[in-house]
Amino acid sequence: MEDYPNKISIKSWAEEDRPREKLSGQGRRALTDAELIAILIGSGSRDESAVELSKRILHHYENDLNKLGKASIAELCKFKGVGEAKAISIIAALEIGRRRGDTEIKVLDEVKSSRDGYNIMRRHLMDLNHEEFWIMLIGRSNKVLAKELVSKGGLSGTVADPKIIFHMALQHQASALIMVHNHPSGNLKPSREDLMLTKKIADAGRMLDINVLDHLIITDSGYFSFGDEGLL
């Protein structure tokens, strides 16, 4: 007698255990992360079901959807059974989830605290694998006039040119500005270069009568404020 195969495809599962049928019958919250990703993937391979493949992917990223959200197409395609189309589906779905989180926060048009600055800028800087340096240009009554990307860099740093920063500020007739950059490493501690740049920009701002209100370092888990820490 022929042995039964070790792997059972999703089609052979009880209907209530299949991800699509489970979502339809029990609602979206009844599904695990792996089952939701399996719906995106659509199919597995000869060796494993879509759910098993999804569990393997999640395990690689320590079951952390934030870490999975940073994965590139090339990284996801390294998993057996994941091609470019499946990788794109996963990345697109996680990006929609991230943007939904952004829309649930009321968009602010004024900055009264470091928390306000963080809430405005975090959507631009979370989930990045490289550093970016931005400035928020502030007008009278703390109104946000513009958010400008100054520079992009690598994993460990980026260069912010004071001439570019104040050229942007003068173009918008800003009375104040807030510097913002991210640390992809997740480390909120300012580097020596961060401290030196902050002092340089703050000193130049005083000469031009453009008040440097703060410098924020943003990571996926929170932020550091030079202003709150008395470092301006």
C-alpha positions in Angstrom: 0.0 0.0 0.0 1.3 3.5 -0.9 2.2 5.7 2.0 0.2 8.8 2.6 2.0 12.1 1.8 3.5 13.9 4.8 2.2 17.3 3.7 -1.5 18.2 3.3 -2.5 21.1 1.1 -4.8 23.8 2.2 -7.5 22.5 -0.1 -7.5 19.3 1.9 -8.1 21.1 5.2 -11.5 21.3 6.8 -13.3 24.3 5.3 -13.4 26.2 8.5 -9.6 25.9 8.8 -8.8 27.3 5.3 -7.7 31.0 5.6 -10.1 32.5 3.0 -13.1 30.4 4.2 -12.2 31.2 7.9 -12.1 34.9 7.2 -15.5 34.7 5.4 -17.1 32.6 8.0 -15.5 33.9 11.3 -14.3 37.4 10.4 -10.9 38.9 9.9 -9.9 38.9 13.6 -10.2 35.1 13.8 -7.1 34.7 11.6 -3.5 34.5 12.8 -0.9 36.7 11.1 0.4 33.6 9.2 -3.1 32.9 7.9 -3.6 36.5 6.7 -0.2 36.4 4.9 -1.2 33.1 3.4 -4.2 34.8 1.8 -1.8 37.3 0.2 0.6 34.6 -1.0 -2.3 32.6 -2.4 -0.4 29.3 -2.7 2.6 27.5 -1.3 4.7 24.9 -3.0 4.8 21.1 -3.4 6.6 20.9 0.0 4.5 23.2 2.1 1.2 25.0 2.2 0.8 28.8 2.0 0.2 28.9 5.8 3.4 26.9 6.5 5.4 29.2 4.2 3.9 32.2 5.9 4.9 30.8 9.3 8.4 30.3 8.1 8.6 33.8 6.9 7.3 35.2 10.1 9.6 33.1 12.2 12.6 34.5 10.2 11.5 38.0 11.2 10.9 36.9 14.9 7.1 37.1 14.4 7.4 40.9 14.2 5.3 42.5 11.5 7.3 45.7 11.9 10.5 43.9 10.9 8.7 42.1 8.1 7.4 45.5 6.9 11.0 46.6 6.3 11.9 43.5 4.1 12.7 44.2 0.5 11.4 42.3 -2.6 14.9 40.7 -2.9 14.9 39.5 0.7 11.4 38.0 0.5 12.3 36.2 -2.8 15.0 34.3 -0.9 12.3 32.2 0.7 11.5 29.1 -1.4 8.1 29.4 -2.8 8.1 33.2 -2.9 8.5 34.9 -6.2 8.4 38.6 -7.1 4.6 38.8 -7.4 4.1 37.3 -3.9 6.8 39.5 -2.4 5.2 42.6 -3.8 1.8 41.5 -2.5 3.2 41.2 1.0 5.0 44.5 0.9 2.0 46.3 -0.5 -0.4 45.0 2.1 1.9 45.9 5.0 2.4 49.4 3.5 -1.4 49.9 3.4 -1.5 48.9 7.0 1.2 51.4 7.9 -0.6 54.2 6.0 -3.9 53.3 7.7 -2.2 53.9 11.0 -1.1 57.3 9.8 -4.6 58.4 8.8 -6.0 57.5 12.2 -3.8 60.3 13.7 -5.3 63.7 13.2 -3.0 65.6 10.8 -1.6 68.6 12.8 -0.9 71.9 11.2 0.9 73.4 14.2 3.6 72.3 16.6 3.4 73.1 20.3 5.6 70.3 21.6 8.2 67.7 20.6 5.4 65.1 20.6 3.5 67.1 17.9 6.7 67.2 15.8 7.1 63.5 16.2 3.5 62.7 15.3 3.8 64.9 12.1 7.1 63.4 10.9 7.1 59.8 12.0 5.2 58.6 8.9 8.0 59.9 6.7 10.8 58.2 8.7 9.6 54.9 10.1 10.4 51.6 8.4 13.4 53.0 6.5 16.7 51.1 6.1 18.6 54.3 5.5 18.9 57.7 7.2 17.0 60.8 6.0 17.3 64.3 7.2 14.2 66.6 7.1 13.3 70.0 8.3 9.9 71.3 9.4 9.5 75.0 8.6 7.5 76.9 11.1 5.7 80.2 10.7 3.9 82.5 13.1 1.7 80.9 15.8 3.7 77.7 15.3 2.0 76.9 12.0 3.7 74.3 9.9 4.6 75.9 6.5 6.4 72.9 4.9 8.2 69.7 5.5 11.3 69.4 3.3 13.7 66.5 2.7 17.2 67.8 3.0 19.3 64.7 2.3 19.3 60.9 2.2 22.2 58.7 3.3 23.2 55.2 4.3 22.5 53.0 7.3 24.8 54.9 9.5 24.4 58.5 8.5 23.6 61.3 6.1 25.0 64.8 5.4 22.9 67.9 6.1 24.2 71.1 4.5 23.4 74.2 6.6 23.3 76.3 3.4 20.5 74.1 2.0 18.6 74.1 5.3 18.6 77.9 5.6 18.0 78.4 1.9 14.8 76.4 2.3 13.8 78.3 5.4 14.3 81.7 3.7 12.3 80.6 0.6 9.4 79.8 2.8 9.9 82.9 5.0 10.0 80.6 8.0 10.5 82.2 11.5 11.6 78.9 13.0 12.5 75.3 12.1 12.8 71.9 13.5 15.4 69.4 12.4 14.3 65.8 12.1 16.3 62.6 11.2 16.0 58.9 11.8 18.3 56.2 13.2 17.6 53.0 11.3 19.6 51.1 14.0 16.8 51.9 16.5 19.3 53.7 18.8 17.9 57.0 20.1 21.1 58.2 21.5 22.5 61.2 19.5 25.9 60.7 18.0 28.8 63.2 18.3 28.0 64.3 14.7 24.4 64.9 15.7 25.4 67.1 18.6 27.9 69.1 16.5 25.4 69.6 13.7 22.7 70.7 16.1 24.9 73.4 17.7 26.1 74.6 14.2 22.5 75.0 12.9 21.3 76.6 16.1 24.1 79.1 16.1 23.5 80.0 12.4 19.8 80.3 13.1 20.4 82.9 15.8 22.5 85.0 13.3 19.7 84.8 10.7 16.9 85.3 13.3 15.5 81.9 12.5 14.8 80.1 15.7 15.8 76.4 15.8 13.1 75.0 18.0 14.2 71.4 18.2 16.1 68.5 16.6 14.2 65.2 16.7 15.8 61.7 16.3 13.1 59.2 15.3 13.1 55.4 15.4 10.4 52.8 14.9 9.9 52.7 18.7 10.0 56.4 19.7 11.9 59.7 19.5 14.6 61.8 21.2 14.2 65.6 21.5 17.2 67.8 21.8 14.9 70.6 23.1 13.4 68.4 25.8 16.8 67.4 26.9 18.2 70.9 27.0 20.7 70.3 24.3 19.9 73.4 22.1 
